Amino acid sequence: MRRTVFATVLVATAALAQEPSPAPGGIRDVISGSGFTKIKIAIPDPAADAASAEAAREIAQTVRDDLDFSGYFEIVDPSLYPLTATSKEATPAAAWASVGAASVATGTVSVSGGKLDLRAKLMNTTESGTTLFDRRYGGPPDLVRRVAHQLADDIVQQLTGQLGIASTWIAFVGKHGKGKEIYMMDYDGRRVRRITTTGSINLMPTWSPVAQRLAFMSWRTGPPSIDVLDADGKVSRATTAGGTMNISPDWSPDGRRIVYASNAAGNAEIFILDLSSGRSTRLTSSPAIDTSPTFSPNGREIAFTSDRAGPPQIYVMDAEGLNVRRLTTDGNYADAAAWSPKGDKIAFASRVEGRFDVVVLDVPTGATTRLTHAEGNNENPRWSPDGRHIVFASSRGGGYDLYTMRADGTDVRRLTRGGDAQTPDWSHRIP
Amino acid sequence: MRTTRRPILTALAIVATLTLAASGCKKKAPETVPEPPSPPAPIEETKAPDTAPPAAEPFPSQKVNTTPVEQSIDDLNRSGVLKTVYFAYDSNDIDPAATAILQGNATWLKGHAKYNVEVGGHCDERGSIGYNVALGDRRANAVKSYLVSLGADGSKLVAVSYGEEKPADPGHDESAFAKNRRAEFTIKP
């Protein structure tokens, strides 16, 4: 943990062309409506010499995968790309249009002297081939995928007006020896790296919304306590309220406070820690278990789990601890609430007939939608920063692995295969 | 007096080592019995307890009662002087079986007041990871409170929840679950 754990990534991007005009509003309207048409895009391998051909292939494939995952795009079949070279169309743009692409990202890449240099150009094939951007991306050669993710996010933003998520990370817990350590990986399950070495049990990593910091709970010094891990690998113990259990940390939207559960007052209650003063304030007071608190994105409310009315259910209160009301009645056991980035939905794990499924509650109406359906246990849902995807832990393959799905439960993809991954959290966009 | 008894004790220790090795038991000799300085060759041959024939008793039985001055903490934990109690599903109620066990534990604790003891609260895997940590805490604290009500020194007892993270039985059926919903005791240095 002495190394820089978050693999400090500097992908330099330089706008070569003038800053492009914003994407036409028409496209934005189309993709945000229901039944939108996906944008047809071609991503050929960037031109490269023999030494850089592998990087070129990996960049193109990664960008295609990212754009496919985003849900905004339909990737034109790469087997059609060679036709554009022999096309009789007057312009390259027209040639790409002839294979069905509305947009195309072409480029050149070279890997030499310990540097990766990608120049990528995004072009509209209609409107006589407008160049939307022309940029250079650089970094060390081992960051090929990172560079590709950055390009994919730039394409998403250019063509949809939305922020992409290809450069985000997922932190999670995995078995290591006799313990469980904190790991992280790219959002697509690649580049997995372990970031703690405690020889103990650690759970529930949570990203700070404003920095490359993780809070998590750890048994490394005995009773479960809350640690904060910074990008430089430094671990600091949060000055929680006392007692022998301080668990389930979540950050306030400004990253300055941590809400958590503690038995400092006798049984599990919700507390909030102000990181600058080190002072904790108690928010709940009930003889029941109150735990798993999580801030609403606007910071005004906190959802949490309580068994004050019987089996655990999700409740919500004002951030000052007042105005507690019950949110879920779904199933007989609910935990692990997670607000969507817009705050209009709360995902949680609901148990019915002995199995957990991921359920999403529409906050304004209280209506619930079950997203998984009796394939093992499905728990600990967390949203992607754009609110379009959910990562969760599922035992459908035997042991617990991490999966993603669209916010409507479709397009389930498996991220890990070890059978020992739990409690994921999707990073906010990397600052 | 100790010095004069040492040869006999050393011989006994060798016997004990041979016997324990042959039976595959890992129990350490009591602390008052010194380890043999360098084990004689035959000890090496007893290292495969599964395949080796039972070692013939190399000395006639000479049972001597020894009383350890003090058991090590490891020995105390292994000997199970403080017994584990079990819980019903999603419950921290101390049932009659647990009551009887905890009364015995309280008696021992009162007689050995110098020890710090961790009360570990555990859950089966069916609940959620997060809630189970809080439930394990409730179990550990219920046990601690009951022991204190029986006269044990609360300042020597630390309730620590492990949630579902340290199952006693790794199985996934009801019999494993029943073994995992527990509070167990660890005497600490």
Interface residues (C-beta under 8 A of the other chain):
Chain A: K180 I201 L203 M204 M217 W219 G222 P223 P224 T244 M245 I247 S248 A261 N263 G266 N267 A268 I289 T291 S292 T305 D307 P311 P312 Y333 D335 A336 A349 R351 G354 F356 E379 N380 Q422 T423
Chain B: D90 R126 G127 S128 I129 G130 Y131 V133 A134 L135 D137 R138 N141 V158 A159 V160 S161 Y162 G163 E165 K166
